Amino acid sequence: MIKHLVCCCLLIITTFSSAKEAESVGVGYSLNGEHKFITGYKKANRYIFNQESNRIVHLVTLDWPPYIGEHLCNKGWVFQFAVALLTSKGYQVQIEFLPWARAVHAVELGQADILFPEYYIEDAAPSDNVKGKKRRELLALSNEFPGGEIGFIKRKGEKDNFAGNLSHLEGENIGVVRGYQNTPEFDAMMDNNEFNVVKAVDDLQLLRILVAKRVNLVIGDPKVLRFIINYSDLSHKEKTELVTSIEDVEPALKYNPLYFALSNKNPNWSKLLVDINTALYEFYNSGETTRIKNAASLTCMGG
């Protein structure tokens, strides 16, 4: 068992070729007793795997470490997981990194097939891209896969009124990332203008508007927000100042699993959804989901 784990982990190490060649990315997984290893290459702005297949699926995502990121070791475990799931069903996988609002726009308008990783989308959530439409009228959600906590962050040492009850925050100045889903209750209250919301373009800007006192709280995955600081191009001094200026608000709002969101403008979206859900079940049931998630940490320690 240990030998199997080590072998599989070693297989998924990302490699970088010379400047004259395309960047290559390796993904390894095991299913039904078979070990698979796929090498993908970056062409233009997309990472392409299983080029022999004509069943092309275009996925859009974001830099959201430690889950996924273009400059993360192995691109993050969610990147590895998505490639493994879809290639196991015979698809050619093309993954493109975009700012989140652009990624949402591309899938809701049918310019790309899948948005990931996404939080659960409530039926009432409005689209920012198609007037008069709900997001669930444009997107179909897969079954879930492992995610993380979501909660509030505040400036260190300052008091907050949360105490586990969102109604205590009515009228509060709260920062959110444009286009992110958060929790159903928070999003419903936000859509009903019960908070004074300031929208950031990404997680790093979200933290900056908090420290600059433009808002009193921001909402997000605390693990992601802290990782984003270290992942950024900020100087060591700036990173230290930012990390030491913030703290979590207790309790966390909830645990949020992750999903794939499929554009229903793809004529084959229903078959694609069935294939993804089947693969999610197969990987979970065999323990491969956990192995891929854990392997990302093991192979990237120190890198």
Sine and cosine of phi, psi and omega as CSV:
sin_phi,cos_phi,sin_psi,cos_psi,sin_omega,cos_omega
0.00,0.00,-0.72,0.70,0.00,-1.00
-0.91,0.41,-0.67,0.74,0.01,-1.00
-0.86,0.51,-0.68,0.73,0.01,-1.00
-0.87,0.49,-0.69,0.72,-0.03,-1.00
-0.90,0.44,-0.72,0.70,-0.03,-1.00
-0.89,0.46,-0.69,0.73,-0.01,-1.00
-0.88,0.48,-0.73,0.69,-0.03,-1.00
-0.90,0.44,-0.63,0.77,-0.03,-1.00
-0.90,0.43,-0.66,0.75,-0.02,-1.00
-0.90,0.45,-0.49,0.87,-0.07,-1.00
-0.93,0.37,-0.42,0.91,-0.14,-0.99
-0.99,-0.11,0.24,0.97,0.02,-1.00
-0.93,0.37,0.78,-0.63,0.02,-1.00
-0.95,0.32,0.66,-0.75,0.05,-1.00
-0.87,-0.50,0.51,-0.86,0.03,-1.00
-0.86,-0.50,0.80,-0.60,-0.03,-1.00
-1.00,0.03,-0.06,-1.00,-0.01,-1.00
-0.92,0.40,0.26,-0.97,-0.08,-1.00
-0.87,0.50,-0.44,0.90,-0.06,-1.00
-0.99,0.14,-0.21,0.98,-0.05,-1.00
-0.94,-0.35,0.26,-0.96,0.01,-1.00
-0.96,0.29,0.58,-0.82,0.10,-1.00
-0.90,0.44,0.70,-0.71,0.01,-1.00
-0.92,-0.40,0.52,-0.85,0.00,-1.00
-0.71,-0.70,0.78,-0.62,0.01,-1.00
-0.98,-0.21,0.64,-0.77,0.06,-1.00
-0.75,-0.66,0.81,-0.59,0.04,-1.00
-0.85,-0.52,0.57,-0.82,0.08,-1.00
-0.40,-0.92,0.29,-0.96,0.04,-1.00
-0.84,-0.55,0.68,-0.73,0.01,-1.00
-0.47,-0.88,0.75,-0.66,0.00,-1.00
0.80,0.60,0.64,0.77,0.04,-1.00
0.98,0.20,0.03,1.00,-0.01,-1.00
-0.96,-0.28,0.72,-0.69,0.05,-1.00
-0.99,-0.13,0.79,-0.62,-0.02,-1.00
-0.87,-0.48,0.58,-0.82,0.10,-0.99
-0.66,-0.75,0.84,-0.54,-0.04,-1.00
-0.87,-0.50,0.74,-0.68,0.09,-1.00
-0.97,-0.26,0.80,-0.61,0.06,-1.00
-0.94,-0.35,0.34,-0.94,-0.03,-1.00
-0.76,-0.65,0.56,-0.83,0.05,-1.00
-1.00,0.06,0.83,-0.56,0.08,-1.00
-0.81,-0.59,0.84,-0.54,-0.12,-0.99
0.83,0.56,-0.88,-0.48,-0.05,-1.00
-0.96,-0.28,0.19,0.98,-0.09,-1.00
-0.87,-0.50,0.58,-0.82,0.15,-0.99
-0.99,-0.10,0.86,-0.51,-0.17,-0.99
-0.90,-0.44,0.77,-0.64,-0.01,-1.00
-0.80,-0.59,0.51,-0.86,0.06,-1.00
0.84,0.54,0.81,0.59,-0.09,-1.00
-0.90,0.43,-0.31,0.95,-0.02,-1.00
-0.93,0.37,-0.40,0.91,-0.02,-1.00
-0.99,0.16,0.62,-0.78,0.08,-1.00
-0.99,-0.12,0.12,0.99,0.06,-1.00
-1.00,-0.05,0.99,0.13,-0.15,-0.99
-1.00,0.06,0.74,-0.68,0.09,-1.00
-0.83,-0.56,0.84,-0.54,-0.01,-1.00
-0.98,-0.17,0.91,-0.41,0.01,-1.00
-0.96,-0.29,0.59,-0.80,0.11,-0.99
-0.86,-0.51,0.59,-0.80,-0.06,-1.00
-0.53,-0.85,-0.17,-0.99,-0.07,-1.00
-0.66,-0.75,0.18,-0.98,0.20,-0.98
-0.98,0.18,0.94,-0.33,-0.07,-1.00
-0.61,-0.79,0.88,0.47,-0.03,-1.00
-0.91,0.41,0.49,-0.87,0.12,0.99
-1.00,0.05,0.08,1.00,-0.04,-1.00
-0.95,0.30,-0.72,0.70,-0.08,-1.00
-0.39,-0.92,0.56,-0.83,0.03,-1.00
-0.06,-1.00,0.64,-0.77,-0.09,-1.00
-0.91,0.42,-0.45,0.90,-0.03,-1.00
-0.95,-0.31,0.16,0.99,0.10,-0.99
-0.97,0.23,0.43,-0.90,0.17,-0.99
-0.84,0.54,0.80,-0.59,-0.02,-1.00
0.88,0.48,0.24,0.97,0.00,-1.00
0.93,0.35,0.11,0.99,-0.01,-1.00
1.00,-0.05,0.42,-0.91,-0.12,-0.99
-0.93,0.38,-0.51,0.86,-0.02,-1.00
-0.94,0.35,-0.57,0.82,0.11,-0.99
-0.88,0.47,-0.78,0.63,0.01,-1.00
-0.85,0.53,-0.67,0.74,-0.03,-1.00
-0.90,0.43,-0.71,0.70,-0.01,-1.00
-0.88,0.47,-0.69,0.72,0.01,-1.00
-0.89,0.45,-0.71,0.70,-0.01,-1.00
-0.88,0.48,-0.72,0.69,-0.02,-1.00
-0.85,0.53,-0.78,0.63,-0.14,-0.99
-0.97,0.25,-0.62,0.79,0.04,-1.00
-0.94,0.35,-0.45,0.89,0.05,-1.00
-0.91,0.42,-0.35,0.94,0.03,-1.00
-0.97,-0.24,0.20,0.98,0.14,-0.99
1.00,0.05,0.21,0.98,-0.03,-1.00
-1.00,0.05,0.50,-0.86,0.27,-0.96
-0.99,0.12,0.80,-0.60,-0.10,-1.00
-0.96,-0.29,0.80,-0.61,0.08,-1.00
-0.82,-0.58,0.90,-0.44,-0.07,-1.00
-0.91,-0.41,0.75,-0.66,-0.02,-1.00
-0.82,-0.57,0.74,-0.67,0.07,-1.00
-1.00,-0.01,0.78,-0.63,0.01,-1.00
-0.65,-0.76,0.34,-0.94,0.24,-0.97
-0.84,0.54,0.55,-0.83,-0.18,-0.98
-0.85,0.52,-0.71,0.71,-0.03,-1.00
-0.87,0.50,-0.62,0.79,0.05,-1.00
-0.93,0.37,-0.61,0.80,0.02,-1.00
-0.90,0.44,-0.72,0.70,0.03,-1.00
-0.87,0.49,-0.71,0.70,0.01,-1.00
-0.84,0.54,-0.72,0.69,-0.06,-1.00
-0.88,0.48,-0.67,0.74,-0.05,-1.00
-0.98,0.20,-0.64,0.77,0.00,-1.00
-0.90,0.43,-0.48,0.88,0.02,-1.00
-1.00,-0.08,0.02,1.00,0.05,-1.00
0.99,0.17,0.28,0.96,0.05,-1.00
-0.99,0.12,-0.24,0.97,0.11,-0.99
-0.61,-0.79,0.29,-0.96,-0.14,-0.99
-1.00,-0.05,-0.60,0.80,-0.12,-0.99
-0.66,-0.75,0.70,-0.72,0.13,-0.99
-0.95,-0.30,0.75,-0.66,0.04,-1.00
-0.36,-0.93,0.38,-0.93,-0.23,0.97
-0.99,0.16,0.59,-0.81,-0.07,-1.00
-0.85,-0.52,0.56,-0.83,0.18,-0.98
-0.98,0.20,0.17,-0.99,0.04,-1.00
-0.87,0.49,0.70,-0.72,-0.01,-1.00
-0.96,-0.29,0.87,-0.49,0.01,-1.00
-0.94,0.35,0.47,-0.88,0.00,-1.00
-0.85,0.53,-0.53,0.85,-0.09,-1.00
-1.00,0.06,-0.09,1.00,-0.08,-1.00
-0.91,0.42,0.84,-0.54,-0.03,-1.00
-0.98,0.18,0.51,-0.86,0.10,-0.99
-0.99,0.17,0.65,-0.76,0.12,-0.99
-1.00,0.05,-0.08,1.00,-0.14,-0.99
-0.93,-0.37,-0.46,0.89,-0.01,-1.00
-0.82,-0.57,0.95,-0.31,-0.08,-1.00
-0.86,0.52,0.73,-0.68,0.06,-1.00
0.99,0.17,0.06,1.00,-0.01,-1.00
-0.94,-0.33,0.53,-0.85,0.17,-0.98
-1.00,0.01,0.47,-0.88,-0.03,-1.00
-0.87,0.49,-0.58,0.81,-0.03,-1.00
-0.96,0.28,-0.19,0.98,0.15,-0.99
-0.98,0.20,-0.31,0.95,-0.06,-1.00
-0.95,-0.30,-0.40,0.92,-0.12,-0.99
-0.79,-0.61,0.54,-0.84,0.12,-0.99
-0.90,-0.43,0.74,-0.67,-0.03,-1.00
-1.00,-0.06,0.63,-0.78,0.11,-0.99
-0.97,0.24,0.02,-1.00,0.25,-0.97
-0.92,0.40,0.25,-0.97,-0.13,-0.99
-0.99,0.12,0.30,-0.95,0.20,-0.98
-0.63,-0.78,0.17,-0.99,-0.19,-0.98
-0.85,0.53,0.66,-0.75,0.00,-1.00
-0.79,-0.62,-0.76,-0.65,-0.03,-1.00
-0.29,-0.96,-0.02,-1.00,0.00,-1.00
-0.96,0.30,0.43,-0.90,0.18,-0.98
-0.74,-0.67,0.65,-0.76,-0.05,-1.00
-0.25,-0.97,-0.17,-0.98,0.00,-1.00
-0.99,-0.16,0.50,-0.87,0.15,-0.99
-0.86,-0.51,0.61,-0.79,0.02,-1.00
-0.74,-0.67,0.12,-0.99,0.11,-0.99
-0.95,0.32,0.66,-0.75,-0.10,-0.99
-0.86,0.51,0.74,-0.67,0.07,-1.00
1.00,0.05,-0.15,0.99,-0.01,-1.00
-1.00,0.01,0.49,-0.87,0.01,-1.00
-0.98,0.18,0.40,-0.91,0.11,-0.99
-0.69,-0.73,0.30,-0.95,-0.05,-1.00
-0.98,-0.22,0.10,0.99,-0.19,-0.98
-0.89,0.46,-0.90,0.43,0.00,-1.00
0.77,0.64,0.54,0.84,0.07,-1.00
0.99,0.13,0.11,0.99,-0.08,-1.00
-0.77,-0.64,0.93,-0.37,-0.04,-1.00
-0.89,0.46,-0.46,0.89,-0.01,-1.00
-0.91,0.42,-0.36,0.93,0.05,-1.00
-0.95,0.32,-0.22,0.98,-0.07,-1.00
-0.97,-0.23,0.18,0.98,0.01,-1.00
-0.85,0.52,0.76,-0.65,-0.02,-1.00
0.99,0.11,-0.03,1.00,-0.01,-1.00
-0.96,0.28,0.50,-0.86,0.08,-1.00
-1.00,0.09,0.92,-0.39,-0.12,-0.99
-0.78,-0.63,0.71,-0.71,0.04,-1.00
-1.00,-0.07,0.68,-0.73,0.06,-1.00
-0.71,-0.70,0.37,-0.93,0.12,-0.99
-1.00,0.02,0.76,-0.65,-0.03,-1.00
-0.83,0.56,0.80,-0.60,0.07,-1.00
1.00,0.00,-0.19,0.98,0.00,-1.00
-0.97,0.23,0.63,-0.77,0.30,-0.95
-1.00,0.10,0.50,-0.86,-0.01,-1.00
-0.85,-0.52,-1.00,-0.05,0.20,-0.98
-0.79,-0.62,0.42,-0.91,-0.03,-1.00
-0.82,0.57,-0.69,0.72,-0.05,-1.00
-0.93,0.38,-0.71,0.70,0.00,-1.00
-0.89,0.46,-0.72,0.70,-0.04,-1.00
-0.90,0.44,-0.60,0.80,0.03,-1.00
-0.91,0.42,-0.68,0.74,0.03,-1.00
-0.92,0.38,-0.61,0.79,0.04,-1.00
-0.90,0.44,-0.71,0.70,0.01,-1.00
-0.90,0.44,-0.41,0.91,0.01,-1.00
-1.00,-0.02,0.16,0.99,0.05,-1.00
0.87,0.49,0.58,0.82,0.02,-1.00
-1.00,0.07,-0.19,0.98,0.12,-0.99
-0.88,-0.48,0.37,-0.93,0.18,-0.98
-1.00,-0.03,0.98,-0.18,-0.16,-0.99
-0.99,-0.12,0.71,-0.70,0.16,-0.99
-0.91,-0.41,0.81,-0.59,-0.08,-1.00
-0.99,-0.15,0.75,-0.66,0.06,-1.00
-0.97,-0.25,0.36,-0.93,0.00,-1.00
-0.99,0.12,-0.39,0.92,0.01,-1.00
-0.39,-0.92,0.02,-1.00,-0.09,-1.00
-0.92,0.39,-0.60,0.80,-0.01,-1.00
-0.92,0.40,-0.68,0.73,0.06,-1.00
-0.90,0.44,-0.56,0.83,0.04,-1.00
-0.84,0.54,-0.73,0.68,0.00,-1.00
-0.92,0.38,-0.57,0.82,0.00,-1.00
-0.92,0.40,-0.62,0.78,0.01,-1.00
-0.95,0.32,-0.42,0.91,0.09,-1.00
-0.94,0.34,-0.77,0.63,-0.04,-1.00
-0.91,0.42,-0.52,0.85,0.03,-1.00
-0.98,0.20,0.00,1.00,0.06,-1.00
0.93,0.37,0.44,0.90,0.12,-0.99
-0.98,0.20,-0.40,0.92,0.09,-1.00
-0.68,-0.73,0.26,-0.97,0.02,-1.00
-0.98,-0.18,-0.38,0.93,0.02,-1.00
-0.63,-0.78,0.46,-0.89,0.22,-0.98
-0.78,-0.62,0.40,-0.92,-0.04,-1.00
-0.88,-0.47,0.64,-0.77,0.02,-1.00
0.15,-0.99,-0.13,-0.99,0.08,-1.00
-1.00,0.08,0.93,-0.38,-0.07,-1.00
-0.83,0.55,-0.59,0.81,0.01,-1.00
-0.90,0.43,-0.66,0.75,0.03,-1.00
-0.91,0.42,-0.72,0.69,-0.08,-1.00
-0.87,0.49,-0.64,0.77,0.03,-1.00
-0.95,0.31,-0.61,0.79,0.03,-1.00
-0.91,0.42,-0.61,0.79,0.00,-1.00
-0.84,0.54,-0.63,0.78,0.00,-1.00
-0.88,0.48,-0.76,0.64,-0.03,-1.00
-0.93,0.36,-0.45,0.90,-0.03,-1.00
-0.98,0.17,-0.26,0.97,-0.13,-0.99
-0.98,0.19,0.09,-1.00,0.04,-1.00
-1.00,-0.02,0.19,0.98,0.02,-1.00
-0.90,0.43,0.43,-0.90,0.08,-1.00
-0.93,0.36,0.28,-0.96,0.02,-1.00
-0.85,0.52,-0.65,0.76,0.01,-1.00
-0.89,0.45,-0.71,0.71,-0.01,-1.00
-0.90,0.43,-0.65,0.76,0.03,-1.00
-0.88,0.47,-0.71,0.70,-0.01,-1.00
-0.89,0.46,-0.69,0.72,0.00,-1.00
-0.89,0.46,-0.64,0.77,-0.02,-1.00
-0.93,0.36,-0.72,0.70,-0.02,-1.00
-0.88,0.47,-0.66,0.75,-0.07,-1.00
-0.99,0.15,-0.06,1.00,-0.01,-1.00
-1.00,-0.09,-0.10,0.99,-0.11,-0.99
-0.81,-0.59,0.35,-0.94,0.11,-0.99
-0.45,-0.90,0.38,-0.92,0.00,-1.00
-0.95,0.31,0.52,-0.85,0.18,-0.98
-1.00,-0.10,0.78,-0.63,0.00,-1.00
-0.97,-0.24,0.58,-0.81,-0.06,1.00
-0.99,0.15,0.23,-0.97,0.14,-0.99
-0.90,0.44,0.42,-0.91,-0.01,-1.00
-0.94,0.35,-0.78,0.63,-0.01,-1.00
-0.11,-0.99,0.21,-0.98,0.18,-0.98
-1.00,0.05,0.76,-0.65,-0.01,-1.00
-0.92,-0.40,0.92,-0.38,0.17,-0.99
-0.94,0.34,0.19,-0.98,-0.02,-1.00
-0.93,-0.37,0.33,-0.94,-0.08,-1.00
-0.59,-0.80,0.31,-0.95,0.28,-0.96
-0.99,-0.13,0.70,-0.71,0.04,-1.00
-0.92,-0.38,0.86,-0.50,-0.10,-0.99
-0.97,-0.22,0.70,-0.71,0.07,-1.00
-0.95,0.30,0.79,-0.62,0.03,-1.00
-0.99,0.14,0.11,0.99,0.13,-0.99
-0.99,0.12,-0.25,0.97,0.14,-0.99
-0.96,0.28,0.86,-0.52,-0.06,-1.00
-0.88,0.47,-0.33,0.95,-0.01,-1.00
-0.96,-0.30,0.37,0.93,-0.12,-0.99
-0.88,0.47,-0.59,0.81,-0.06,-1.00
-0.93,0.37,-0.63,0.78,0.07,-1.00
-0.92,0.39,-0.65,0.76,0.04,-1.00
-0.88,0.47,-0.66,0.75,0.02,-1.00
-0.89,0.45,-0.69,0.72,0.03,-1.00
-0.87,0.49,-0.69,0.73,-0.01,-1.00
-0.90,0.43,-0.67,0.75,0.02,-1.00
-0.90,0.43,-0.72,0.69,-0.02,-1.00
-0.90,0.43,-0.60,0.80,0.06,-1.00
-0.90,0.43,-0.71,0.71,0.01,-1.00
-0.90,0.43,-0.64,0.76,0.05,-1.00
-0.85,0.53,-0.68,0.73,0.02,-1.00
-0.90,0.43,-0.72,0.70,-0.04,-1.00
-0.89,0.45,-0.69,0.73,-0.02,-1.00
-0.93,0.36,-0.65,0.76,0.02,-1.00
-0.92,0.40,-0.73,0.69,-0.09,-1.00
-0.91,0.42,-0.53,0.85,-0.02,-1.00
-1.00,0.04,-0.13,0.99,-0.06,-1.00
1.00,0.07,0.04,1.00,-0.06,-1.00
-0.94,0.34,-0.51,0.86,0.07,-1.00
-0.86,0.52,-0.75,0.66,0.00,-1.00
-0.91,0.42,-0.64,0.77,-0.02,-1.00
-0.90,0.44,-0.70,0.72,0.01,-1.00
-0.90,0.44,-0.67,0.74,0.00,-1.00
-0.89,0.46,-0.72,0.70,-0.02,-1.00
-0.95,0.30,-0.56,0.83,-0.03,-1.00
-0.89,0.46,-0.56,0.83,0.00,-1.00
-0.87,0.50,-0.64,0.77,0.02,-1.00
-0.95,0.32,-0.66,0.75,-0.06,-1.00
-0.91,0.41,-0.69,0.72,-0.07,-1.00
-0.98,0.20,-0.33,0.95,-0.11,-0.99
-0.96,-0.28,0.12,0.99,0.02,-1.00
-0.88,0.47,0.83,-0.56,-0.01,-1.00
0.99,0.10,0.00,1.00,-0.03,-1.00
-0.81,-0.58,0.00,0.00,0.00,0.00
